[in-house]
Amino acid sequence: MLLYIVTYDIPSDRRRRRVANLLEGYGRRVQWSVFECVLPSHLFTELKKRLKGRVNLEEDSIRFYVVSGHTIGQVEVWGGVPVTELPGSTIV
């Protein structure tokens, strides 16, 4: 499993709400348009497929960042909730 950070910029309230609702089923909201999702690769593929049907890529922007267990300790958080931990990992 890996930590996927999903960010989006979607001007349409309806599409933005639909994307956020979908992402809540896969991860944890850490900022208004940022989710952290700890997923096996097959669920990440499923998430992307489902997201594709909810966005208009001519107007919307979605970014996916992959954070491995090797680099998760390098994530720096100021305020808010701590970084989502990978199963079996320790964050110092």
VEXDREN-2710 file (C-alpha; in Angstrom, 1 decimal):
% VEXDREN-2710
k/r/px/py/pz
1/MET/0.0/0.0/0.0
2/LEU/1.0/3.6/-0.7
3/LEU/-0.1/7.0/0.4
4/TYR/-1.7/8.9/-2.4
5/ILE/-2.3/12.6/-2.0
6/VAL/-5.1/13.8/-4.2
7/THR/-5.6/17.5/-4.8
8/TYR/-8.2/19.2/-7.0
9/ASP/-9.2/22.6/-8.3
10/ILE/-12.8/22.3/-9.6
11/PRO/-14.8/25.5/-10.3
12/SER/-18.2/23.8/-10.5
13/ASP/-19.8/23.4/-7.0
14/ARG/-21.7/20.3/-8.2
15/ARG/-18.7/18.5/-9.7
16/ARG/-16.5/19.5/-6.7
17/ARG/-19.0/18.1/-4.3
18/ARG/-19.3/14.8/-6.2
19/VAL/-15.5/14.5/-6.3
20/ALA/-15.2/15.2/-2.6
21/ASN/-17.9/12.7/-1.7
22/LEU/-16.2/10.0/-3.7
23/LEU/-12.8/10.7/-2.2
24/GLU/-14.2/10.5/1.3
25/GLY/-14.9/6.9/0.6
26/TYR/-11.2/6.3/-0.2
27/GLY/-9.3/8.5/2.2
28/ARG/-9.2/11.4/4.7
29/ARG/-9.7/15.0/3.9
30/VAL/-6.8/17.0/5.3
31/GLN/-7.5/20.4/3.6
32/TRP/-10.5/21.7/1.6
33/SER/-9.3/20.3/-1.7
34/VAL/-6.7/17.7/-0.4
35/PHE/-7.2/14.1/0.5
36/GLU/-4.8/11.5/1.8
37/CYS/-5.6/8.0/0.7
38/VAL/-3.8/4.8/1.8
39/LEU/-4.7/2.3/-0.9
40/PRO/-3.4/-0.8/-2.6
41/SER/-2.7/-0.2/-6.3
42/HIS/-5.9/-1.8/-7.5
43/LEU/-8.1/0.5/-5.4
44/PHE/-6.1/3.5/-6.6
45/THR/-6.8/2.4/-10.2
46/GLU/-10.5/2.1/-9.3
47/LEU/-10.5/5.5/-7.7
48/LYS/-9.0/7.2/-10.8
49/LYS/-11.5/5.4/-13.1
50/ARG/-14.4/6.6/-10.9
51/LEU/-13.0/10.1/-10.7
52/LYS/-12.7/10.3/-14.5
53/GLY/-16.5/10.1/-14.8
54/ARG/-17.0/13.1/-12.4
55/VAL/-14.7/15.7/-13.8
56/ASN/-14.5/17.9/-16.9
57/LEU/-10.8/18.0/-17.7
58/GLU/-11.2/21.1/-19.8
59/GLU/-12.2/23.0/-16.7
60/ASP/-11.0/20.9/-13.7
61/SER/-7.6/19.9/-12.4
62/ILE/-6.8/16.9/-10.3
63/ARG/-3.3/15.9/-9.2
64/PHE/-2.1/12.6/-7.7
65/TYR/1.1/12.5/-5.6
66/VAL/2.5/9.1/-4.5
67/VAL/4.3/9.0/-1.1
68/SER/6.0/5.7/-0.4
69/GLY/6.8/4.3/3.0
70/HIS/10.4/5.2/2.2
71/THR/9.6/8.9/1.9
72/ILE/6.6/9.4/4.2
73/GLY/8.9/10.4/7.1
74/GLN/10.0/13.4/5.0
75/VAL/6.5/14.9/4.8
76/GLU/6.4/18.1/6.9
77/VAL/3.1/19.2/8.4
78/TRP/2.5/22.5/10.1
79/GLY/-0.8/22.6/11.9
80/GLY/-3.8/20.5/11.1
81/VAL/-4.0/16.8/11.2
82/PRO/-0.8/14.6/11.1
83/VAL/0.1/12.7/8.0
84/THR/-1.9/9.5/7.4
85/GLU/0.3/6.6/8.4
86/LEU/0.9/3.6/6.1
87/PRO/0.1/0.3/7.8
88/GLY/3.2/-1.0/9.5
89/SER/5.1/2.3/9.2
90/THR/6.3/4.6/11.9
91/ILE/6.5/8.3/11.5
92/VAL/9.1/10.2/13.6
END
